Amino acid sequence: MDEPQVCAACGQPAAFAQDELPLCPACLQAMIDRPLPRWLYVTAAIIGLIVLLALLKFPASLGAEIAFERGKRAEAARNYPLAEQQYAIVVKRFPSSTLALARLGIASYRAGDIVMTIDCYDKLRGRESSDKVIIEFNAMMSELEQKLEQQQVHGGQEL
């Protein structure tokens, strides 16, 4: 015959013996009314804050990604002033992006904006990267240096 089960929490006769934990009515109600732990509320609040911050930054990041793609298309179409403008939007949002700075420098050089090209060069100087865009940027800077050396003395004045 079955032995009467006792409550796992208080030792009183168990009225409910579902699964593996027999409980009396009072302990069952106490278990049902038990509040969630405080750490759970804190964790949910932190995760909610992180999601909110991510959502606030998303539009600007998306805008920069769209500008980068427009810059690549403009560069492929040889519309370098437009490419320079679009890459400048990307660099404004992500000022430490090696790829964006290099693309801006290359587009600026091809658009004839030497000041922006040299500014990008100054920002990229000393950075380590294996990207082929850096190789392209360095080749373009070598070409610029050769042009400047050839035109350095013109009519007794430096250019």
N, C-alpha and C positions, 0 to 999 in steps of 0.2 A: 504494500500500500504506500501511497505517496505521503511523505512527511509534510506537515504544514510548513510553508515557506515563511521566512521572517524578512523584514525590511532590511535591505543592505545598508541603509543610512542610520536607522535608529533602533533596530531590533524588535519592533512591534510586528504583529502578524501582518504579512503582506497581502494586500487585496489584489494587486496587479503583479503578475509574474511574467511579463512579456519579455522576450529575448532572454538575456542572461542576468538582468538586474531586477530582482524583486523589490517592489516599493510599496509602502503603505500609502493611503490617500493623502495624508498631510505632507509626506516627503515628496510624493509625485507632484503635488501642487507647488511646493517650494522649488522643485527642479524646473517646473514650467515657468514660474515667475522670476527666475534668476536673471538678473540683468547681464548684458554683454560686458565683457571686460573693458576697462578704460583704454588699454593699449590698442584695442581694436578700433575705437573711435579716433584715437590719435593717428594711427596708421592710415585710416580712411581719409582723415583731414589732410594729411601730408600728401597722399596720392592725389586727392582732389586739387590741391594747390599746384602741384606739378603739372597736372593735366591743364589747368586753367592758364598757367604761364606758357605752356607749349602752344595752346590755342591762340594766345595773344601774339606770339612771335611767328606763327605759321604764315599769316598773310604776307609779311615782309620777306620771309624766306622764299615763299612761292613767287613773289614778284621778282626777286633776284634771279631765281631759276628761269623764269620766263625771259627776263632781260638777257641772260647768258645765252639762251637758245636763239634769241633774236640777233644777238651779236655774232654768233657763229654763222647764222644764215646770211647776214649782211656781209660778213667777211668772205664767205664763199661766193657771194655775188659781186665781190670787189667794191662794195659800198663801204669804204673804210671810215668815213665820218660817222655814219650811222652805227657801225660796229663799235667805234670808239665811245660814242654816246651810251650805247647799251652796256658795254663793259664797265663804264664809269659808274653806272647804277649798281652793278654787282659789287664793285670795289667799295662803294659807299656803304653797302650792307655788310660785306665781309672784307674788311680792310687788310686782313692778314692772309688772305687766300693767295697762295703762290700762283695757281693757275689763272685766277682772275687778273692779277697784276701783270702777269706775263702776256696774256691775251690783250689787255688794255695797252701795254707798251708796244706790242707788235702792231695793233690797229692804229695807234697814235702815230707811229713812225710812217706807216703806209698812207695815213691821212695827211702827213706833213706837219704834225704837231710835235716838234722836236722837244719842246719844253716838257710836255707830258711824258714823252718817251724817256727822257733823262730822269724825271721824277720816279717813274716806275723802276728804272734801273737802280736808282739809289735805294729804293725800298726792297728790291730783290737781292741786292748785293750781299753775298755771304751766306745765302740760304742753300741748304743741301737739298737736292731733288734729283730724282732719276727720270722725271717726266721729259718726254721728247719736246714739249713746248718750251722748256728751259733751253734745250739745245737750239731750237729755232730762235729763241730770243737772243741767245748769245751770238749766234751767227748774224742776226740782224744788227746787233750792237757793233760787231766787228765791221760790218759794212758801213755803218754810220761813222765810226771812227775813221775809216779810210776816206770817206767823202769829206769829213771835216779836215783831215790832214791835207788833202788835195786842194781844198779851198781856203786853207788857213791864211795864206798871204795873198791878198788880192788888191793890187793897187796900193801896197804899203800899209794896208789896214788888216787887222785880224777880223775874221768873220765869226 
